[in-house]
Amino acid sequence: MRRLFGSVRARATLAATFVVAVALVAAGIAVLFSLRSNLYEQAGTEAERAARTVAADLAGGTAYDELSLDGDRPVQVVDASGTLVAASEDLERISGTGVDAVRPRASAGGGSGAADGAGEDGDDDDSDDDSGGGHNGGRGNDDALEPGEIGDDADFSDGTATIDGESADYRFAAVEVEVEVQDRGTLTVYAGSPLTAEQSAVRTALTVMLIGFPLLLAVMAGVTWLVTRRALRPVEGIRGEMAAITASEDLARRVPVPDTHDEVARLARTTNETLAVLEASVERQRRFVADASHELRSPIASLRTQLEVGVAHPELLDVPGAVEDTVRLQRLAADLLLLARLDAGEGPGDARFDLGALVRREAAQRAGVTVDAGTVEVAGSRGQVGRVLANLLDNARRHARSRTAVTLRTEGPWAVLAVADDGAGVPEHERERIFERFVRLDDARSRDDGGAGLGLAIARDVARRHGGTLTVREAPGGGALFELRLPAGRSPAGGGPAATDGRAARADAPR
């Protein structure tokens, strides 16, 4: 059962069928009740019309035996005491009117004329009570009827009657009439209208619904199944392609985008965008691993060569060179480890510290650096920001001819640190490329002098994770001006505006 309804198509079809079934049942019940009510009301109208016709004859002074009561409609005329005084000739049995008699009193076999005669003889059963009290507990109006007047209201009831051997259900209407002739007093006329046609119509409607509703539900379920299948076909295509991409590990492949403008098409486009980002990330990771391996190979090979020479010829061992290669290898390993932590999403923290004091401390460790820095408080990782300052200062010293200047100021919500040198500067078309990892603008320069090309990449990554930016432009006096902006006095979580550069922070290396 779980497998049967495990698909979206099956659940959608089942849900739609259930909802439509409930709606159809509710609508069918409402239609049946409305049809029955309308038909019963129509039958009541016909019964009332027949009763008023007889009442009009009585009000006109027609004798009981002269009333036109023959036909297929049951009619009873009852006096104020509840005594039957006239009835349809072929009436054999009746119920629902409150008067079960089918032959008038004092008429052994006989006709309504005997009742009429009894009335003329002043039979005590014919009440001439002016109170208007009806039979069976009192039918009548609160206001007494005038002689010859027919009541405005009719009372309705349901019952059965047998006429000439045929029984059927009837809707009865009771109408009162005040008859002055022969002191008949208030009479009540009961007339019935057959419900056979009405009941047949209701049964027919019910039969049609019982046959038609299941067929309609079956058609609706089939249409829903096919439409849902067609709508979900692109989703299955996307799923199949994603499964193939996972199996082949080929992130260059893309899922098919249906030629529509609905949610499925947007899902396909978003999936392709995600695959593109994932492909770029994997490719970037591969390049990073390849570049890191290449950068590590050189100092390791150099160190190994020096140690092998030292083993064979101790007098030729270059200890300072070995130490330098070891230090370079250590720094490269530290840079790679920091980049790995940054890529893993290591947060900057929210500790507050004086950026001016940190600038002055880093500058004091390097000769030829002028500092103009006051007290500016920022929040984040003191160690990571210190690493940014060290990278910027080392980069400026490598390219400065004679001078490196550091200034710290505030601009609105920002703490702005500027590191300028009087070197050759950075060509405008290379000002973003230098922030990519393992990038050196001068490929012929010695690796020992130029570093691994990670310094500026680390600096920009740290700046971005602190809610700031790192950019480079031409200094007023020539050379390069690196400008670091960090939110002043705020934690990076609430931090300043996001970096305006759309690229992810990448490599920084000496220019």
SULCORNOR-V437353 format. One record per residue. RES is the residue in one small letter. SS is DSSP state (helix for helix, strand for strand, loop for the rest). BURIAL is + if it has 16 or more other C-alpha atoms within 10 Angstrom, else -. D_LAST is the distance of its C-alpha to the last C-alpha in whole Angstrom. Layout:
BEGIN
res:RES ss:SS burial:BURIAL d_last:D_LAST
res:RES ss:SS burial:BURIAL d_last:D_LAST
END
This chain:
BEGIN
res:m ss:loop burial:- d_last:68
res:r ss:loop burial:- d_last:64
res:r ss:loop burial:- d_last:63
res:l ss:loop burial:- d_last:65
res:f ss:loop burial:- d_last:63
res:g ss:loop burial:- d_last:60
res:s ss:loop burial:- d_last:59
res:v ss:helix burial:- d_last:58
res:r ss:helix burial:+ d_last:60
res:a ss:helix burial:+ d_last:63
res:r ss:helix burial:- d_last:62
res:a ss:helix burial:+ d_last:62
res:t ss:helix burial:+ d_last:65
res:l ss:helix burial:+ d_last:67
res:a ss:helix burial:- d_last:66
res:a ss:helix burial:+ d_last:67
res:t ss:helix burial:+ d_last:70
res:f ss:helix burial:- d_last:71
res:v ss:helix burial:- d_last:70
res:v ss:helix burial:+ d_last:72
res:a ss:helix burial:+ d_last:75
res:v ss:helix burial:- d_last:75
res:a ss:helix burial:- d_last:75
res:l ss:helix burial:+ d_last:78
res:v ss:helix burial:- d_last:80
res:a ss:helix burial:- d_last:80
res:a ss:helix burial:- d_last:80
res:g ss:helix burial:+ d_last:83
res:i ss:helix burial:- d_last:85
res:a ss:helix burial:- d_last:84
res:v ss:helix burial:- d_last:86
res:l ss:helix burial:+ d_last:89
res:f ss:helix burial:- d_last:90
res:s ss:helix burial:- d_last:89
res:l ss:helix burial:+ d_last:92
res:r ss:helix burial:+ d_last:94
res:s ss:helix burial:- d_last:94
res:n ss:helix burial:- d_last:95
res:l ss:helix burial:+ d_last:97
res:y ss:helix burial:+ d_last:99
res:e ss:helix burial:- d_last:99
res:q ss:helix burial:+ d_last:101
res:a ss:helix burial:+ d_last:103
res:g ss:helix burial:+ d_last:104
res:t ss:helix burial:+ d_last:104
res:e ss:helix burial:+ d_last:107
res:a ss:helix burial:+ d_last:109
res:e ss:helix burial:+ d_last:109
res:r ss:helix burial:+ d_last:110
res:a ss:helix burial:+ d_last:113
res:a ss:helix burial:+ d_last:114
res:r ss:helix burial:+ d_last:114
res:t ss:helix burial:- d_last:116
res:v ss:helix burial:+ d_last:119
res:a ss:helix burial:+ d_last:119
res:a ss:helix burial:+ d_last:119
res:d ss:helix burial:+ d_last:123
res:l ss:helix burial:+ d_last:124
res:a ss:helix burial:+ d_last:123
res:g ss:loop burial:- d_last:125
res:g ss:loop burial:- d_last:128
res:t ss:loop burial:+ d_last:128
res:a ss:loop burial:+ d_last:130
res:y ss:helix burial:+ d_last:128
res:d ss:helix burial:+ d_last:130
res:e ss:helix burial:- d_last:129
res:l ss:loop burial:+ d_last:125
res:s ss:loop burial:- d_last:123
res:l ss:loop burial:+ d_last:122
res:d ss:loop burial:- d_last:122
res:g ss:loop burial:- d_last:119
res:d ss:loop burial:+ d_last:116
res:r ss:loop burial:+ d_last:115
res:p ss:loop burial:+ d_last:116
res:v ss:strand burial:+ d_last:118
res:q ss:strand burial:+ d_last:119
res:v ss:strand burial:+ d_last:121
res:v ss:strand burial:+ d_last:122
res:d ss:loop burial:+ d_last:124
res:a ss:loop burial:+ d_last:123
res:s ss:loop burial:+ d_last:124
res:g ss:loop burial:+ d_last:122
res:t ss:loop burial:+ d_last:125
res:l ss:strand burial:+ d_last:124
res:v ss:strand burial:+ d_last:126
res:a ss:strand burial:+ d_last:125
res:a ss:strand burial:+ d_last:123
res:s ss:loop burial:+ d_last:122
res:e ss:loop burial:+ d_last:124
res:d ss:loop burial:+ d_last:122
res:l ss:strand burial:+ d_last:120
res:e ss:strand burial:+ d_last:121
res:r ss:strand burial:+ d_last:118
res:i ss:strand burial:+ d_last:116
res:s ss:strand burial:+ d_last:113
res:g ss:loop burial:+ d_last:111
res:t ss:loop burial:+ d_last:113
res:g ss:loop burial:- d_last:115
res:v ss:loop burial:+ d_last:118
res:d ss:loop burial:- d_last:119
res:a ss:loop burial:+ d_last:122
res:v ss:loop burial:+ d_last:123
res:r ss:loop burial:+ d_last:126
res:p ss:loop burial:+ d_last:128
res:r ss:loop burial:+ d_last:130
res:a ss:loop burial:+ d_last:134
res:s ss:loop burial:- d_last:133
res:a ss:loop burial:- d_last:134
res:g ss:loop burial:- d_last:133
res:g ss:loop burial:- d_last:132
res:g ss:loop burial:+ d_last:131
res:s ss:helix burial:+ d_last:129
res:g ss:helix burial:+ d_last:133
res:a ss:helix burial:+ d_last:134
res:a ss:helix burial:+ d_last:132
res:d ss:helix burial:+ d_last:132
res:g ss:helix burial:+ d_last:136
res:a ss:helix burial:+ d_last:135
res:g ss:helix burial:+ d_last:133
res:e ss:helix burial:- d_last:136
res:d ss:loop burial:- d_last:139
res:g ss:loop burial:- d_last:137
res:d ss:loop burial:- d_last:135
res:d ss:loop burial:- d_last:134
res:d ss:loop burial:+ d_last:131
res:d ss:loop burial:+ d_last:130
res:s ss:loop burial:+ d_last:128
res:d ss:loop burial:+ d_last:129
res:d ss:loop burial:- d_last:126
res:d ss:loop burial:- d_last:125
res:s ss:loop burial:- d_last:122
res:g ss:loop burial:+ d_last:120
res:g ss:loop burial:+ d_last:119
res:g ss:loop burial:+ d_last:118
res:h ss:loop burial:+ d_last:119
res:n ss:loop burial:- d_last:117
res:g ss:loop burial:- d_last:116
res:g ss:loop burial:- d_last:116
res:r ss:loop burial:+ d_last:114
res:g ss:loop burial:+ d_last:115
res:n ss:loop burial:- d_last:113
res:d ss:loop burial:- d_last:113
res:d ss:loop burial:- d_last:115
res:a ss:loop burial:- d_last:118
res:l ss:loop burial:+ d_last:119
res:e ss:loop burial:- d_last:121
res:p ss:loop burial:- d_last:124
res:g ss:loop burial:+ d_last:123
res:e ss:loop burial:+ d_last:119
res:i ss:strand burial:+ d_last:116
res:g ss:loop burial:+ d_last:114
res:d ss:loop burial:- d_last:110
res:d ss:loop burial:- d_last:108
res:a ss:loop burial:+ d_last:108
res:d ss:strand burial:- d_last:108
res:f ss:strand burial:+ d_last:106
res:s ss:strand burial:+ d_last:106
res:d ss:strand burial:+ d_last:106
res:g ss:strand burial:+ d_last:108
res:t ss:strand burial:+ d_last:110
res:a ss:strand burial:+ d_last:114
res:t ss:strand burial:+ d_last:116
res:i ss:strand burial:+ d_last:118
res:d ss:loop burial:- d_last:120
res:g ss:loop burial:- d_last:119
res:e ss:strand burial:- d_last:115
res:s ss:strand burial:- d_last:113
res:a ss:strand burial:- d_last:110
res:d ss:strand burial:+ d_last:107
res:y ss:strand burial:+ d_last:108
res:r ss:strand burial:+ d_last:106
res:f ss:strand burial:+ d_last:109
res:a ss:strand burial:+ d_last:109
res:a ss:strand burial:+ d_last:112
res:v ss:strand burial:+ d_last:113
res:e ss:strand burial:+ d_last:116
res:v ss:strand burial:+ d_last:119
res:e ss:strand burial:+ d_last:122
res:v ss:strand burial:+ d_last:125
res:e ss:loop burial:+ d_last:128
res:v ss:helix burial:+ d_last:131
res:q ss:helix burial:- d_last:133
res:d ss:helix burial:- d_last:131
res:r ss:loop burial:+ d_last:128
res:g ss:strand burial:+ d_last:126
res:t ss:strand burial:+ d_last:122
res:l ss:strand burial:+ d_last:121
res:t ss:strand burial:+ d_last:118
res:v ss:strand burial:+ d_last:117
res:y ss:strand burial:+ d_last:115
res:a ss:strand burial:+ d_last:113
res:g ss:strand burial:+ d_last:111
res:s ss:strand burial:+ d_last:108
res:p ss:strand burial:+ d_last:108
res:l ss:loop burial:+ d_last:104
res:t ss:helix burial:- d_last:104
res:a ss:helix burial:- d_last:102
res:e ss:helix burial:+ d_last:99
res:q ss:helix burial:+ d_last:99
res:s ss:helix burial:- d_last:99
res:a ss:helix burial:+ d_last:96
res:v ss:helix burial:+ d_last:94
res:r ss:helix burial:- d_last:95
res:t ss:helix burial:- d_last:94
res:a ss:helix burial:- d_last:90
res:l ss:helix burial:+ d_last:90
res:t ss:helix burial:- d_last:90
res:v ss:helix burial:- d_last:88
res:m ss:helix burial:+ d_last:85
res:l ss:helix burial:- d_last:86
res:i ss:helix burial:- d_last:85
res:g ss:helix burial:- d_last:83
res:f ss:helix burial:+ d_last:80
res:p ss:helix burial:- d_last:80
res:l ss:helix burial:- d_last:79
res:l ss:helix burial:+ d_last:77
res:l ss:helix burial:+ d_last:75
res:a ss:helix burial:- d_last:75
res:v ss:helix burial:- d_last:73
res:m ss:helix burial:+ d_last:71
res:a ss:helix burial:+ d_last:70
res:g ss:helix burial:- d_last:69
res:v ss:helix burial:- d_last:67
res:t ss:helix burial:+ d_last:65
res:w ss:helix burial:+ d_last:64
res:l ss:helix burial:- d_last:64
res:v ss:helix burial:- d_last:62
res:t ss:helix burial:+ d_last:60
res:r ss:helix burial:+ d_last:59
res:r ss:helix burial:- d_last:58
res:a ss:helix burial:- d_last:56
res:l ss:helix burial:- d_last:54
res:r ss:helix burial:- d_last:54
res:p ss:helix burial:+ d_last:50
res:v ss:helix burial:+ d_last:49
res:e ss:helix burial:- d_last:51
res:g ss:helix burial:+ d_last:49
res:i ss:helix burial:+ d_last:45
res:r ss:helix burial:- d_last:47
res:g ss:helix burial:- d_last:47
res:e ss:helix burial:+ d_last:44
res:m ss:helix burial:+ d_last:42
res:a ss:helix burial:- d_last:44
res:a ss:helix burial:- d_last:44
res:i ss:helix burial:+ d_last:40
res:t ss:helix burial:- d_last:40
res:a ss:helix burial:- d_last:42
res:s ss:helix burial:- d_last:40
res:e ss:loop burial:- d_last:37
res:d ss:loop burial:- d_last:36
res:l ss:loop burial:+ d_last:33
res:a ss:loop burial:- d_last:33
res:r ss:loop burial:+ d_last:37
res:r ss:loop burial:+ d_last:38
res:v ss:loop burial:+ d_last:41
res:p ss:loop burial:+ d_last:44
res:v ss:loop burial:+ d_last:44
res:p ss:loop burial:+ d_last:47
res:d ss:loop burial:- d_last:48
res:t ss:loop burial:- d_last:49
res:h ss:loop burial:- d_last:48
res:d ss:loop burial:- d_last:49
res:e ss:helix burial:- d_last:48
res:v ss:helix burial:+ d_last:47
res:a ss:helix burial:+ d_last:45
res:r ss:helix burial:- d_last:43
res:l ss:helix burial:+ d_last:43
res:a ss:helix burial:+ d_last:42
res:r ss:helix burial:+ d_last:39
res:t ss:helix burial:- d_last:38
res:t ss:helix burial:+ d_last:38
res:n ss:helix burial:+ d_last:36
res:e ss:helix burial:- d_last:33
res:t ss:helix burial:- d_last:33
res:l ss:helix burial:+ d_last:33
res:a ss:helix burial:+ d_last:30
res:v ss:helix burial:- d_last:28
res:l ss:helix burial:- d_last:30
res:e ss:helix burial:+ d_last:29
res:a ss:helix burial:- d_last:25
res:s ss:helix burial:- d_last:25
res:v ss:helix burial:- d_last:27
res:e ss:helix burial:- d_last:24
res:r ss:helix burial:- d_last:21
res:q ss:helix burial:- d_last:23
res:r ss:helix burial:- d_last:24
res:r ss:helix burial:- d_last:20
res:f ss:helix burial:- d_last:19
res:v ss:helix burial:- d_last:22
res:a ss:helix burial:- d_last:21
res:d ss:helix burial:+ d_last:18
res:a ss:helix burial:+ d_last:19
res:s ss:helix burial:- d_last:22
res:h ss:helix burial:- d_last:19
res:e ss:helix burial:+ d_last:17
res:l ss:helix burial:+ d_last:20
res:r ss:helix burial:- d_last:22
res:s ss:helix burial:- d_last:20
res:p ss:helix burial:+ d_last:21
res:i ss:helix burial:+ d_last:24
res:a ss:helix burial:- d_last:25
res:s ss:helix burial:- d_last:24
res:l ss:helix burial:+ d_last:26
res:r ss:helix burial:- d_last:29
res:t ss:helix burial:- d_last:29
res:q ss:helix burial:+ d_last:29
res:l ss:helix burial:+ d_last:32
res:e ss:helix burial:- d_last:34
res:v ss:helix burial:- d_last:34
res:g ss:helix burial:- d_last:35
res:v ss:helix burial:- d_last:38
res:a ss:helix burial:- d_last:39
res:h ss:loop burial:- d_last:39
res:p ss:helix burial:- d_last:38
res:e ss:helix burial:- d_last:38
res:l ss:helix burial:- d_last:35
res:l ss:loop burial:+ d_last:33
res:d ss:loop burial:- d_last:30
res:v ss:helix burial:- d_last:30
res:p ss:helix burial:- d_last:27
res:g ss:helix burial:- d_last:25
res:a ss:helix burial:+ d_last:26
res:v ss:helix burial:- d_last:26
res:e ss:helix burial:- d_last:22
res:d ss:helix burial:+ d_last:22
res:t ss:helix burial:+ d_last:24
res:v ss:helix burial:- d_last:22
res:r ss:helix burial:+ d_last:18
res:l ss:helix burial:+ d_last:21
res:q ss:helix burial:- d_last:22
res:r ss:helix burial:- d_last:19
res:l ss:helix burial:+ d_last:18
res:a ss:helix burial:- d_last:21
res:a ss:helix burial:- d_last:21
res:d ss:helix burial:+ d_last:18
res:l ss:helix burial:+ d_last:20
res:l ss:helix burial:- d_last:23
res:l ss:helix burial:+ d_last:21
res:l ss:helix burial:+ d_last:20
res:a ss:helix burial:- d_last:23
res:r ss:helix burial:- d_last:25
res:l ss:helix burial:+ d_last:23
res:d ss:helix burial:- d_last:24
res:a ss:loop burial:- d_last:27
res:g ss:loop burial:- d_last:28
res:e ss:loop burial:- d_last:28
res:g ss:loop burial:- d_last:29
res:p ss:loop burial:+ d_last:27
res:g ss:loop burial:- d_last:31
res:d ss:loop burial:+ d_last:32
res:a ss:strand burial:- d_last:33
res:r ss:strand burial:+ d_last:32
res:f ss:strand burial:+ d_last:31
res:d ss:strand burial:- d_last:30
res:l ss:helix burial:+ d_last:26
res:g ss:helix burial:+ d_last:26
res:a ss:helix burial:- d_last:28
res:l ss:helix burial:+ d_last:25
res:v ss:helix burial:+ d_last:22
res:r ss:helix burial:+ d_last:25
res:r ss:helix burial:- d_last:25
res:e ss:helix burial:- d_last:21
res:a ss:helix burial:+ d_last:21
res:a ss:helix burial:- d_last:24
res:q ss:loop burial:- d_last:22
res:r ss:loop burial:- d_last:20
res:a ss:loop burial:- d_last:20
res:g ss:loop burial:- d_last:20
res:v ss:strand burial:+ d_last:19
res:t ss:strand burial:+ d_last:21
res:v ss:strand burial:+ d_last:23
res:d ss:strand burial:- d_last:25
res:a ss:strand burial:+ d_last:26
res:g ss:loop burial:+ d_last:29
res:t ss:loop burial:- d_last:31
res:v ss:loop burial:+ d_last:29
res:e ss:strand burial:+ d_last:31
res:v ss:strand burial:+ d_last:29
res:a ss:strand burial:+ d_last:30
res:g ss:strand burial:+ d_last:28
res:s ss:loop burial:+ d_last:27
res:r ss:helix burial:+ d_last:26
res:g ss:helix burial:- d_last:24
res:q ss:helix burial:+ d_last:22
res:v ss:helix burial:+ d_last:21
res:g ss:helix burial:+ d_last:21
res:r ss:helix burial:+ d_last:18
res:v ss:helix burial:+ d_last:16
res:l ss:helix burial:+ d_last:17
res:a ss:helix burial:+ d_last:16
res:n ss:helix burial:+ d_last:13
res:l ss:helix burial:+ d_last:12
res:l ss:helix burial:+ d_last:13
res:d ss:helix burial:+ d_last:12
res:n ss:helix burial:+ d_last:8
res:a ss:helix burial:+ d_last:10
res:r ss:helix burial:+ d_last:12
res:r ss:helix burial:- d_last:9
res:h ss:helix burial:+ d_last:8
res:a ss:loop burial:+ d_last:11
res:r ss:loop burial:- d_last:14
res:s ss:loop burial:- d_last:17
res:r ss:loop burial:+ d_last:17
res:t ss:strand burial:+ d_last:15
res:a ss:strand burial:+ d_last:18
res:v ss:strand burial:+ d_last:19
res:t ss:strand burial:+ d_last:21
res:l ss:strand burial:+ d_last:23
res:r ss:strand burial:+ d_last:26
res:t ss:strand burial:+ d_last:28
res:e ss:strand burial:- d_last:28
res:g ss:loop burial:- d_last:31
res:p ss:loop burial:- d_last:31
res:w ss:strand burial:+ d_last:27
res:a ss:strand burial:+ d_last:25
res:v ss:strand burial:+ d_last:22
res:l ss:strand burial:+ d_last:20
res:a ss:strand burial:+ d_last:17
res:v ss:strand burial:+ d_last:15
res:a ss:strand burial:+ d_last:14
res:d ss:strand burial:+ d_last:12
res:d ss:loop burial:+ d_last:13
res:g ss:loop burial:+ d_last:10
res:a ss:loop burial:- d_last:9
res:g ss:loop burial:+ d_last:8
res:v ss:loop burial:+ d_last:7
res:p ss:loop burial:- d_last:9
res:e ss:helix burial:- d_last:12
res:h ss:helix burial:- d_last:12
res:e ss:helix burial:- d_last:9
res:r ss:loop burial:+ d_last:9
res:e ss:loop burial:+ d_last:11
res:r ss:helix burial:+ d_last:10
res:i ss:helix burial:+ d_last:7
res:f ss:helix burial:+ d_last:10
res:e ss:loop burial:+ d_last:11
res:r ss:loop burial:+ d_last:12
res:f ss:loop burial:+ d_last:11
res:v ss:loop burial:+ d_last:8
res:r ss:loop burial:+ d_last:6
res:l ss:loop burial:+ d_last:5
res:d ss:loop burial:- d_last:7
res:d ss:loop burial:- d_last:10
res:a ss:loop burial:- d_last:12
res:r ss:loop burial:- d_last:10
res:s ss:loop burial:- d_last:12
res:r ss:helix burial:- d_last:12
res:d ss:helix burial:- d_last:14
res:d ss:helix burial:- d_last:11
res:g ss:helix burial:+ d_last:8
res:g ss:loop burial:+ d_last:10
res:a ss:loop burial:+ d_last:11
res:g ss:loop burial:+ d_last:9
res:l ss:loop burial:+ d_last:11
res:g ss:helix burial:+ d_last:11
res:l ss:helix burial:+ d_last:10
res:a ss:helix burial:+ d_last:12
res:i ss:helix burial:+ d_last:15
res:a ss:helix burial:+ d_last:14
res:r ss:helix burial:+ d_last:15
res:d ss:helix burial:+ d_last:18
res:v ss:helix burial:+ d_last:19
res:a ss:helix burial:+ d_last:19
res:r ss:helix burial:+ d_last:21
res:r ss:helix burial:+ d_last:23
res:h ss:loop burial:+ d_last:24
res:g ss:loop burial:+ d_last:25
res:g ss:loop burial:+ d_last:22
res:t ss:strand burial:+ d_last:19
res:l ss:strand burial:+ d_last:15
res:t ss:strand burial:+ d_last:14
res:v ss:strand burial:+ d_last:11
res:r ss:strand burial:+ d_last:13
res:e ss:strand burial:+ d_last:13
res:a ss:loop burial:+ d_last:15
res:p ss:loop burial:- d_last:19
res:g ss:loop burial:- d_last:18
res:g ss:loop burial:- d_last:15
res:g ss:loop burial:+ d_last:11
res:a ss:strand burial:+ d_last:10
res:l ss:strand burial:+ d_last:12
res:f ss:strand burial:+ d_last:12
res:e ss:strand burial:+ d_last:16
res:l ss:strand burial:+ d_last:17
res:r ss:strand burial:+ d_last:21
res:l ss:strand burial:+ d_last:24
res:p ss:strand burial:+ d_last:27
res:a ss:strand burial:+ d_last:29
res:g ss:loop burial:+ d_last:32
res:r ss:loop burial:+ d_last:32
res:s ss:loop burial:+ d_last:32
res:p ss:loop burial:+ d_last:29
res:a ss:loop burial:- d_last:32
res:g ss:loop burial:- d_last:33
res:g ss:loop burial:+ d_last:30
res:g ss:loop burial:+ d_last:28
res:p ss:loop burial:- d_last:28
res:a ss:loop burial:- d_last:26
res:a ss:loop burial:+ d_last:22
res:t ss:loop burial:- d_last:22
res:d ss:loop burial:- d_last:20
res:g ss:loop burial:- d_last:22
res:r ss:loop burial:- d_last:19
res:a ss:loop burial:- d_last:19
res:a ss:loop burial:+ d_last:16
res:r ss:loop burial:+ d_last:14
res:a ss:loop burial:+ d_last:11
res:d ss:loop burial:+ d_last:8
res:a ss:loop burial:+ d_last:6
res:p ss:loop burial:+ d_last:4
res:r ss:loop burial:+ d_last:0
END
